[in-house]
Amino acid sequence: MKKNKVSGDPQNGVWKFFASVKLTVTLLLTLACTSIIGTVIPQNENPAAYFNEYGEFLYKIFGFLDIFDMYHSWWFRFLILSLTINIIVCSIDRLSSTWKIVFSKNISLDIERFRKSFKEEFSGNRTPEELSSLFMPVVSKSFKQTRVEETEKGFVIFAEKGRWTRLGVYAVHLSVILLLIGGLIGSFFGFEGSANIPEGESVRSIILRNTGREQPLDFEIRCDDFNLSFYESGAPKEYLSKLTILENGKPVYKKDIIVNDPIRFKGINIFQSSYGTLKPKEIFLSFTNRETGMIYRQRASVGEEINLPEAFGKFVIKEYSGAFDFRGHNLGEAFMGVLTPLKGDPVEVVLPVHFPSFDKMRKDQLIISVEDSERRFYTGLQVTRDPGVPVVYAGFIVMILGCFISFFMSHKRLCVEVVKKGGKTSVMVAGITNKNKLGMEVRTQKIAKLLSAKADILKG
């Protein structure tokens, strides 16, 4: 006998796959593990540093897997997208039953469930008809939604409030979805880069941190001035950049920025991150004849050959260094030049700006030093754009509201059953809730006490 094979609906299979809680746990554990890797291995460092740290073999493997820029890799984005879809499907899959409870027009409550829950019972001599008019105002004061059902031997009052609080957990789900979507938006459409702008100059693009590509901007950033202050120890105290934003060549925004006080313009953040010195355009040199003590001063610039007095020959400044190292010591700014005497071979000369007597060590007749130079700086800016930030902020707000609803609010239901038994009337007051059962028990006792006092019923 042949068995008929029933093929499942592919769409239903995909839905069940993404509605699985096991998938949620698996994705969360995978993201946690990969995030640990991203913390242990520094991100977006110099490739040479990675090569020296891990060797050629691991460097190639990590590079292929985008481990060095993990949070922008295709597979990490795929995990985030999968988790987002998983949470959406899980929420929709379980929302239908909750939706019926929250938005049902009628109060549909099972009295048997109340009889098995926490309850208070009383008995007295009043008739059910008398108690109905006495109990309804008391119950309606605490519960906005009430309904009375007549029974063969009396009546039942059903009451409830806080149906909508069952949606609190879905608000938390929505907040997580917003956080994930905000992260994806920032990953796909955001950027982070840097720009070094000399004083008096401007840029219209930045260099991206992750790829080294050039990212054009919709506006121009100009550095009007750069100010630097120091502590007594010589360490930098504060550096300030006077920036101007230009559109179509016209200034539209100006601000002086320091560290942690950025410019925010059209969704782009401009932070003060670093600074540096530039090659001076003009240098004032001093030439001293060791034998006669005569001092000659002359202006020069890098690459410009000048004639020296007293037939000492010619001198040209070849290079500039912002941090010259001499026998393991940093002498700071220095100029490197070549002295060409009328007779003899050319001689290399080092002129540290902060050590004017340094050239005396050559023990030559002519001593050269730097009297002054036109000091120029560039400002180092970090430029970022993350269009997902508003979505992330909205996610945090929704999460706070959802957690408050989920942990501090509940769906409360009350049942007051009045039954005529022989010559007496029996009253049962019972309450149930989906959260904080102890609190509902206390509320049930208080309502039972109010009903007892209202109707002057003796406790049985």
C-alpha positions in Angstrom: 0.0 0.0 0.0 1.4 3.4 -1.0 1.5 6.2 1.4 0.4 9.6 0.2 3.1 12.3 1.0 1.8 15.6 2.1 4.2 18.4 1.3 4.1 21.2 3.7 3.5 24.8 2.6 7.0 26.4 2.1 5.7 29.8 3.4 4.3 28.2 6.5 7.7 26.4 7.1 9.6 29.7 6.8 7.1 31.4 9.2 7.5 28.6 11.8 11.3 28.8 11.4 11.3 32.6 12.2 8.6 32.1 14.9 10.9 29.7 16.8 12.1 30.8 20.3 15.1 28.4 19.8 16.1 30.6 16.8 16.0 33.7 19.1 18.2 32.0 21.7 20.6 30.8 19.0 20.9 34.3 17.4 21.4 36.0 20.8 24.1 33.6 21.8 25.8 34.0 18.4 25.7 37.8 18.7 27.1 37.6 22.2 30.0 35.4 21.2 30.9 37.5 18.2 30.6 40.7 20.3 33.2 39.2 22.6 35.5 38.6 19.7 34.9 42.2 18.6 35.9 43.4 22.0 39.0 41.2 22.4 40.3 42.1 18.9 40.6 45.9 18.5 38.5 47.2 15.6 39.7 49.4 12.7 43.4 49.5 13.7 46.4 49.9 11.4 46.7 46.8 9.1 50.4 46.6 9.9 49.6 46.2 13.6 47.2 43.3 12.9 49.9 41.6 10.7 52.5 41.9 13.4 50.1 40.7 16.1 48.6 37.7 14.5 51.0 36.7 11.7 50.3 36.3 8.0 48.0 33.2 8.2 45.6 34.5 10.8 45.7 38.0 9.3 44.4 36.6 6.0 41.7 34.6 7.7 40.5 37.5 9.9 40.6 39.8 7.0 38.5 37.5 4.9 35.9 37.2 7.7 36.0 41.0 8.3 37.0 40.5 11.9 38.9 43.7 12.0 35.7 45.7 11.1 33.3 43.1 12.4 30.3 45.4 13.2 30.2 46.5 9.5 30.7 43.0 8.1 27.9 41.4 5.9 27.5 38.4 8.3 27.1 40.6 11.4 24.5 42.6 9.6 22.8 39.4 8.5 22.6 38.2 12.2 21.1 41.6 13.2 18.6 41.4 10.4 17.7 37.8 11.2 17.1 38.6 14.9 14.9 41.6 13.9 12.8 39.4 11.6 12.6 36.7 14.3 11.3 39.1 16.9 8.8 40.6 14.5 7.4 37.1 13.5 7.4 35.9 17.1 5.4 39.0 18.2 2.9 38.7 15.4 2.5 34.9 15.9 1.6 35.4 19.6 -0.3 38.6 19.3 -3.6 37.2 18.1 -4.6 35.7 21.4 -3.6 38.8 23.3 -5.4 41.0 20.8 -8.7 39.2 21.4 -8.3 39.7 25.2 -7.4 43.4 24.9 -9.9 44.5 22.3 -12.9 42.3 23.1 -16.0 44.4 23.6 -17.6 42.0 26.1 -16.2 41.0 29.5 -15.9 37.2 29.2 -14.8 35.7 32.5 -14.9 32.1 33.7 -16.5 31.9 37.2 -15.0 28.5 37.9 -11.5 30.0 37.6 -12.5 32.6 40.2 -13.8 29.9 42.6 -10.4 28.2 42.5 -8.4 31.5 43.1 -8.0 33.6 46.2 -11.4 34.6 47.6 -13.2 36.1 50.6 -16.6 34.7 51.6 -19.5 36.3 53.6 -23.1 35.5 54.4 -26.0 37.5 55.7 -29.8 38.0 55.7 -30.2 40.6 52.9 -31.8 39.5 49.6 -29.7 39.4 46.4 -31.9 42.2 45.0 -31.0 44.5 47.8 -27.3 43.7 47.5 -27.1 44.3 43.8 -27.9 48.0 44.2 -25.4 48.3 47.1 -22.5 46.4 45.5 -22.4 47.9 42.0 -21.3 51.4 43.0 -18.5 50.0 45.2 -17.2 47.7 42.4 -17.6 50.4 39.7 -15.5 52.8 41.7 -12.4 50.5 41.5 -13.1 48.9 38.1 -14.3 50.9 35.1 -15.5 47.9 33.1 -18.3 46.0 34.9 -21.1 43.6 34.0 -23.9 41.9 36.0 -25.2 38.5 35.1 -28.4 37.2 36.7 -28.3 33.6 38.0 -31.0 31.2 39.2 -30.3 32.0 42.9 -28.8 35.5 42.7 -26.3 37.4 40.5 -22.7 37.7 39.6 -20.7 41.0 39.1 -17.7 40.7 36.7 -15.3 43.6 36.7 -11.8 44.2 35.2 -9.3 46.9 34.3 -5.9 47.1 32.7 -6.5 44.9 29.7 -4.2 47.0 27.6 -1.2 46.3 30.0 -0.9 42.9 28.3 0.6 44.8 25.4 3.5 45.9 27.6 5.6 42.9 26.5 5.0 43.8 22.9 6.2 47.3 23.6 9.4 45.8 24.8 9.6 43.7 21.6 9.0 46.8 19.6 11.8 48.7 21.4 14.3 45.9 20.7 13.2 46.0 17.0 13.7 49.7 16.9 17.2 49.4 18.5 18.2 46.7 15.9 16.8 48.7 13.0 18.5 51.8 14.2 21.8 49.9 14.4 21.3 48.6 10.8 20.5 52.1 9.5 23.6 53.5 11.0 25.7 50.5 9.7 24.4 50.9 6.1 24.0 54.6 5.8 26.3 56.1 8.4 30.0 56.9 8.3 33.0 57.8 10.4 36.0 59.6 9.1 38.6 62.3 9.8 40.0 65.4 8.2 43.1 67.5 8.9 42.5 71.2 8.1 45.4 73.7 8.2 44.6 77.1 9.6 42.9 79.3 7.0 42.1 76.4 4.7 38.9 74.3 4.1 37.9 70.8 3.0 34.8 69.4 1.3 35.5 65.7 2.0 36.9 63.4 4.7 38.8 60.1 4.7 36.6 57.2 6.0 38.0 55.3 8.9 37.1 51.8 7.8 38.0 51.9 4.1 40.3 54.9 3.6 38.0 56.1 0.8 37.2 59.7 0.3 33.7 60.7 1.5 32.4 64.0 0.0 30.3 66.3 2.1 27.4 68.5 1.2 29.1 71.5 2.7 32.6 72.9 3.3 34.5 73.1 6.6 36.9 75.9 7.1 39.4 76.3 10.0 39.6 80.0 10.6 42.0 79.7 13.6 43.5 77.2 16.0 44.5 78.0 19.6 46.6 75.8 21.8 47.2 76.2 25.6 49.6 74.2 27.8 50.0 73.2 31.4 53.2 74.3 33.3 54.6 70.8 32.6 54.4 71.5 28.9 51.6 69.0 28.2 48.7 70.3 26.1 45.8 71.7 28.2 43.2 72.6 25.6 43.0 73.0 21.9 40.3 75.0 20.3 39.3 75.3 16.6 37.4 78.2 15.2 35.3 76.6 12.4 33.0 77.9 9.8 30.5 75.9 7.7 30.1 77.1 4.2 27.4 76.3 1.6 27.9 77.5 -1.9 30.9 79.5 -0.7 28.8 81.4 1.9 29.2 81.1 5.7 26.1 79.6 7.2 27.3 78.5 10.7 30.3 79.3 13.0 31.4 77.8 16.2 34.5 77.4 18.4 34.8 73.7 19.3 36.9 71.9 21.9 37.0 68.2 22.9 33.5 66.9 23.7 31.8 70.0 22.4 31.1 69.3 18.7 29.3 70.9 15.9 26.1 69.2 14.8 25.0 70.3 11.4 22.5 68.5 9.1 22.9 65.2 10.9 26.7 65.3 10.8 28.8 65.6 14.0 32.2 67.3 13.9 34.4 66.6 16.9 37.7 68.1 17.9 40.0 65.0 18.1 43.7 66.0 17.5 46.1 68.6 16.2 49.5 68.9 14.6 52.1 71.3 13.4 52.7 72.1 9.7 55.9 73.0 7.9 56.5 76.7 8.4 56.4 78.9 5.4 59.2 81.2 6.6 62.1 80.7 8.9 64.4 83.4 10.4 67.9 82.0 10.7 70.9 83.3 12.7 74.5 82.8 11.4 77.3 83.5 14.0 81.0 83.6 13.2 82.6 81.7 16.0 85.9 83.6 15.7 84.7 87.2 15.4 81.3 86.9 17.1 79.6 88.6 14.2 75.9 87.6 13.9 74.0 87.7 10.6 70.2 87.2 10.3 68.5 86.1 7.2 65.0 84.9 6.1 64.7 81.6 4.4 62.1 79.0 3.4 62.2 75.3 2.9 63.8 74.3 -0.4 65.2 77.8 -1.0 69.0 78.1 -1.3 70.5 81.2 0.2 74.0 82.8 -0.1 75.8 83.1 3.2 77.8 86.1 4.4 81.7 86.3 4.6 81.9 83.8 1.7 80.8 80.9 3.9 79.1 79.3 0.9 75.4 78.4 0.5 72.8 76.9 2.8 69.4 75.3 2.0 66.7 73.9 4.3 65.7 70.5 3.0 63.2 69.1 5.6 61.1 70.0 8.6 60.2 67.6 11.4 57.7 68.2 14.1 59.4 65.7 16.5 63.2 65.2 15.8 64.8 62.3 17.6 68.3 62.6 18.8 70.0 59.7 20.6 66.6 58.6 22.0 65.5 62.0 23.0 62.7 64.0 21.3 64.0 67.5 20.6 60.7 68.7 19.2 60.5 70.8 16.0 63.7 70.8 13.9 64.9 71.8 10.5 67.3 69.7 8.5 69.5 71.6 6.0 72.7 71.3 3.9 75.6 73.7 4.2 77.7 73.8 1.1 81.0 75.7 1.7 83.0 77.3 -1.1 85.6 74.7 -0.6 84.9 71.3 0.7 82.1 68.8 0.8 78.5 69.6 1.7 77.6 69.1 5.4 74.2 68.1 6.9 73.0 70.5 9.6 70.3 69.9 12.2 68.6 73.0 13.7 66.2 72.2 16.6 63.9 75.1 17.2 64.0 74.9 21.0 67.8 74.3 21.2 69.5 77.3 19.5 73.0 76.1 20.6 72.7 72.7 19.1 74.8 73.4 16.0 77.8 74.3 18.2 78.5 70.6 18.5 79.7 70.6 14.8 82.6 72.7 16.0 82.6 74.6 12.7 83.5 78.3 12.3 79.9 79.1 11.3 77.1 78.4 13.9 73.6 78.3 12.6 70.4 78.5 14.7 66.7 79.2 14.2 65.6 82.5 15.7 62.0 82.3 14.8 59.6 80.6 12.5 56.0 81.1 11.4 54.2 78.6 13.6 51.3 76.8 11.8 48.9 74.2 13.1 46.3 72.0 11.6 43.2 70.8 13.4 42.3 67.1 13.4 38.5 66.6 13.2 36.5 63.5 13.6 33.4 63.6 11.4 30.5 61.1 11.9 27.0 60.6 10.6 24.6 58.1 12.1 21.0 58.5 10.8 19.9 55.6 13.0 20.4 57.5 16.2 16.8 58.9 16.3 15.5 55.4 15.8 17.7 54.1 18.6 16.6 56.9 21.0 12.9 56.1 20.2 13.7 52.4 21.0 15.1 53.4 24.4 12.0 55.5 25.2 9.6 52.7 24.1 11.7 50.2 26.1 11.4 52.2 29.3 7.6 52.5 28.8 7.3 48.9 28.0 9.3 47.7 31.0 7.3 50.0 33.3 4.0 48.6 32.0 5.3 45.0 32.1 6.7 45.1 35.6 4.5 47.6 37.4 1.0 47.3 35.8 -1.3 44.3 35.3 -4.6 43.1 34.0 -6.9 42.8 37.1 -10.2 41.0 37.2 -12.8 40.7 40.0 -15.8 38.5 40.6 -18.5 39.1 43.2 -20.9 36.1 43.3 -24.1 36.5 45.4 -26.2 33.3 45.9 -29.3 32.7 48.0 -28.8 29.6 50.1 -31.8 28.7 52.3 -32.7 31.6 54.5 -29.3 33.3 54.0 -27.4 35.1 51.2 -23.8 33.9 50.5 -21.3 36.3 49.0 -17.9 35.4 47.4 -15.4 38.0 46.4 -12.5 36.7 44.2 -9.8 38.3 42.2 -7.2 37.2 39.7 -4.4 39.0 37.8 -1.7 38.1 35.3 1.0 39.7 37.6 1.5 40.6 41.2 -0.9 38.1 42.7 -0.1 39.2 46.2 -1.1 42.8 45.4 -4.4 41.5 43.9 -5.1 39.5 47.1 -4.7 42.6 49.2 -7.0 44.5 46.8 -9.6 41.7 47.0 -9.6 41.8 50.8 -10.1 45.6 50.8 -13.0 45.4 48.4 -14.6 42.5 50.3 -14.3 44.6 53.5 -16.0 47.6 51.8 -18.8 45.4 50.5 -19.2 43.8 53.9 -19.4 47.3 55.6 -21.7 48.6 52.9 -24.2 45.9 53.1 -23.8 45.3 56.9 -23.3 41.6 56.3 -22.0 39.5 59.1 -18.9 37.4 58.2 -20.0 33.7 58.0 
